[in-house]
């Protein structure tokens, strides 16, 4: 994994970048931001979201930066009967597909109280936004995918509409520019860089821009974003170091086998990238 030589938390003009999870929470997940979140969800779900209620029990902004990334998920109820869970993941983590299912299952299962009928279970939606491409979705050029339970042969038949999973891969959004036709595009541009969006084209984004300016001028919010940025960069550096350590260990193993075959040190050095001293 390569570490990008850029700041995650703020752009050149000083606005905090919304894709940083603590900034995303402060922008979309606090009381008063229902209209902003509703506008965002309307474009992702391709339906008008008129009513949004934020989860009163959620821990909106966590000030500790030594926790596992991704726990700052945003929870809400839309139209009074649909549960929504949103997570932004900036660091490439294994088994993320399993985790989004687990998050969905937790939101779905917690609805049912002892003695209640299954009919009381509400539709539950999990939305995952990643700052990297998922290996399992490499063959799909779309930056937004929607997942449901379908019959293998009769794929048009959905078992139930209570489960929906949405995965948005930001690098694909940037890479496949010609494929950008959805109305969610403006929101993703805003999340990546709020300076490049035409505010006049979307009232909710315009409101989000003004709110982001307030957040960005708040010393405490900037402090949290900077701490989070440092933590994210440390995580990427740690994974990067582990990746290259694994490569070098693999080359050492190859070099040992080549030495056993009486291959010259010069040839082994060219083949593995190891120095003569390391091989000796």
C-alpha positions in Angstrom: 0.0 0.0 0.0 1.4 3.4 -0.9 0.9 6.4 1.4 -0.4 9.4 -0.4 1.7 12.5 0.2 -1.2 14.8 1.1 -3.2 15.9 4.1 -6.4 14.0 4.8 -8.1 16.5 7.2 -8.1 19.8 5.3 -7.6 21.2 1.8 -5.5 24.1 0.6 -8.1 26.8 1.6 -8.3 25.5 5.2 -11.7 23.7 5.0 -11.7 20.4 6.8 -12.3 17.5 4.4 -15.6 15.8 5.1 -14.4 12.2 4.4 -12.4 12.3 7.6 -14.7 10.4 9.9 -14.8 12.9 12.8 -15.5 15.7 10.3 -18.2 13.6 8.6 -19.8 13.0 12.0 -19.7 16.7 12.9 -21.2 17.6 9.6 -23.9 15.0 9.1 -24.4 13.5 12.6 -25.3 16.3 15.0 -28.7 17.7 15.9 -29.6 20.3 13.3 -27.9 18.5 10.4 -30.9 16.4 9.5 -31.6 18.4 6.3 -28.0 17.9 5.2 -28.0 14.1 5.9 -31.4 13.8 4.2 -30.1 15.5 1.1 -27.1 13.2 1.0 -29.2 10.0 1.6 -31.7 11.1 -1.0 -29.0 10.9 -3.7 -27.4 7.7 -2.5 -30.7 5.8 -2.1 -32.2 7.4 -5.2 -35.4 8.4 -3.4 -36.6 11.5 -1.6 -35.8 11.4 2.1 -38.2 13.8 3.8 -37.7 12.9 7.5 -34.5 12.1 9.3 -34.0 11.3 13.0 -30.5 10.9 14.4 -29.8 8.0 16.8 -30.0 9.7 20.2 -27.7 7.0 21.7 -24.9 7.3 19.3 -21.6 8.7 20.4 -21.3 11.4 17.7 -17.7 12.5 18.0 -15.1 10.4 19.8 -12.1 12.3 21.1 -9.8 9.3 21.5 -7.7 8.5 18.5 -6.3 5.1 19.6 -9.4 3.1 18.7 -10.0 0.9 15.7 -10.8 3.0 12.6 -14.4 2.7 11.4 -16.2 2.7 14.7 -17.4 6.2 14.1 -20.4 5.0 12.2 -23.4 7.3 11.9 -26.8 5.9 12.7 -30.2 7.4 11.8 -33.8 6.5 11.1 -35.4 7.9 8.0 -39.1 8.2 7.2 -39.7 6.9 10.7 -39.4 3.3 9.7 -36.0 2.7 8.0 -32.8 2.2 9.9 -29.6 3.5 8.3 -26.0 2.9 9.3 -23.2 4.9 7.5 -19.5 4.2 7.9 -16.5 5.9 6.2 -13.3 3.7 6.1 -10.1 5.5 5.1 -7.6 2.6 5.8 -7.7 -0.6 3.9 -8.9 -3.3 6.3 -9.3 -7.0 5.7 -12.8 -8.7 5.8 -14.6 -5.4 5.3 -17.4 -7.1 3.5 -18.0 -9.3 6.5 -18.0 -6.3 8.8 -20.6 -4.4 6.8 -22.9 -7.5 7.1 -22.2 -7.6 10.9 -23.1 -3.9 11.2 -26.3 -4.4 9.3 -27.2 -7.4 11.4 -26.7 -5.5 14.6 -28.9 -2.7 13.5 -31.5 -5.1 12.3 -31.5 -7.4 15.3 -31.5 -4.8 18.0 -35.0 -3.6 16.8 -36.8 -6.7 18.0 -37.7 -6.5 21.7 -38.6 -9.6 23.8 -42.2 -10.7 23.0 -42.5 -8.6 19.8 -43.6 -10.0 16.5 -41.2 -10.3 13.6 -43.4 -7.9 11.7 -42.1 -5.1 13.9 -38.6 -5.4 12.2 -37.9 -2.4 10.0 -36.0 -2.1 6.8 -32.3 -1.7 7.5 -29.7 -0.1 5.2 -25.9 -0.2 5.6 -23.8 2.3 3.7 -20.0 1.9 3.5 -17.8 4.6 1.9 -14.2 3.6 1.4 -11.1 5.7 0.4 -9.7 2.6 -1.4 -10.9 0.0 -3.8 -12.1 -3.3 -2.4 -10.3 -6.3 -3.8 -13.5 -8.3 -4.1 -15.1 -5.6 -6.3 -12.1 -5.0 -8.7 -14.0 -6.4 -11.6 -16.9 -3.9 -11.2 -16.1 -0.4 -12.6 -19.1 1.2 -10.9 -18.1 3.3 -7.9 -21.5 2.7 -6.2 -22.9 -0.8 -5.8 -26.1 -2.0 -4.2 -26.5 -5.4 -2.7 -29.6 -7.4 -1.7 -30.6 -11.1 -1.3 -31.5 -12.5 -4.7 -32.3 -16.0 -6.0 -29.3 -17.4 -7.9 -31.2 -18.3 -11.1 -34.0 -15.8 -11.0 -32.0 -12.8 -10.1 -34.9 -10.4 -10.5 -36.5 -12.0 -7.5 -35.5 -10.4 -4.2 -36.1 -12.5 -1.1 -36.9 -9.5 1.1 -36.6 -5.7 0.8 -35.6 -5.2 4.5 -31.9 -5.6 3.6 -29.9 -3.2 1.5 -26.1 -2.7 1.4 -24.5 0.2 -0.4 -20.7 0.3 -1.1 -19.2 3.5 -2.5 -15.5 3.4 -3.5 -14.1 7.0 -3.8 -11.1 6.0 -5.9 -13.4 4.6 -8.5 -15.4 7.8 -8.5 -12.3 9.7 -9.3 -10.9 7.1 -11.8 -14.0 6.5 -13.9 -14.9 10.1 -14.7 -16.9 9.3 -17.8 -19.2 7.0 -15.8 -20.4 9.9 -13.6 -24.1 10.2 -14.3 -25.7 9.9 -10.9 -27.0 12.8 -8.8 -24.9 11.6 -6.0 -21.8 12.8 -7.9 -22.0 16.4 -6.4 -22.0 15.0 -2.9 -19.0 12.7 -3.5 -17.1 15.7 -5.0 -18.0 17.6 -1.8 -16.8 14.8 0.4 -13.5 14.6 -1.5 -12.9 18.4 -1.9 -15.7 20.8 -0.9 -14.0 23.6 -2.9 -14.8 22.1 -6.3 -18.6 21.8 -6.0 -21.0 24.3 -7.5 -23.1 25.2 -4.4 -26.0 26.6 -6.5 -26.9 23.2 -7.9 -28.0 21.6 -4.6 -29.6 23.4 -1.7 -28.6 20.7 0.8 -24.9 20.9 -0.3 -25.0 24.6 0.0 -26.2 24.3 3.5 -23.5 21.6 4.1 -20.8 24.0 2.8 -21.9 26.8 5.2 -21.9 24.3 8.1 -18.5 23.0 7.1 -17.1 26.5 7.2 -18.3 26.8 10.8 -16.8 23.5 11.8 -13.5 24.3 10.1 -13.2 27.6 12.0 -13.9 25.8 15.3 -10.5 25.2 17.1 -11.7 22.1 18.9 -13.0 20.5 15.7 -9.8 21.2 13.9 -7.9 19.7 16.8 -9.9 16.5 16.6 -9.5 16.3 12.8 -5.7 16.8 13.1 -5.5 14.1 15.8 -7.6 11.8 13.6 -5.4 12.6 10.6 -2.3 11.7 12.5 -3.8 8.4 13.6 -4.9 7.5 10.1 -1.5 8.3 8.7 0.2 6.2 11.4 -2.1 3.3 10.5 -1.2 3.6 6.9 2.5 3.8 7.7 2.2 0.7 9.9 0.5 -1.3 7.3 2.9 -0.1 4.6 5.9 -1.1 6.7 4.4 -4.5 7.2 3.7 -4.9 3.5 7.3 -4.1 2.5 8.6 -6.2 5.4 6.7 -9.2 4.0 8.1 -8.6 0.5 11.7 -8.5 1.8 11.2 -11.6 3.8 9.9 -13.3 0.7 12.9 -12.2 -1.3 15.3 -13.5 1.4 13.5 -16.9 1.2 13.9 -16.9 -2.6 17.6 -15.9 -2.3 18.3 -18.8 0.1 16.8 -21.3 -2.4 18.8 -19.8 -5.2 22.0 -20.1 -3.2 21.2 -23.7 -2.6 21.1 -24.1 -6.4 24.6 -22.6 -6.7 23.3 -19.4 -8.5 25.7 -16.6 -8.4 25.3 -13.7 -5.9 25.2 -11.2 -8.8 22.3 -13.0 -10.5 20.4 -13.3 -7.1 20.9 -9.7 -6.4 19.4 -8.7 -9.7 16.5 -11.1 -9.3 15.6 -10.2 -5.7 16.8 -6.6 -5.3 18.8 -7.6 -2.2 22.4 -6.2 -1.8 25.4 -8.4 -2.1 26.1 -8.0 1.6 22.5 -9.1 2.5 22.8 -12.2 0.3 26.2 -13.1 1.8 
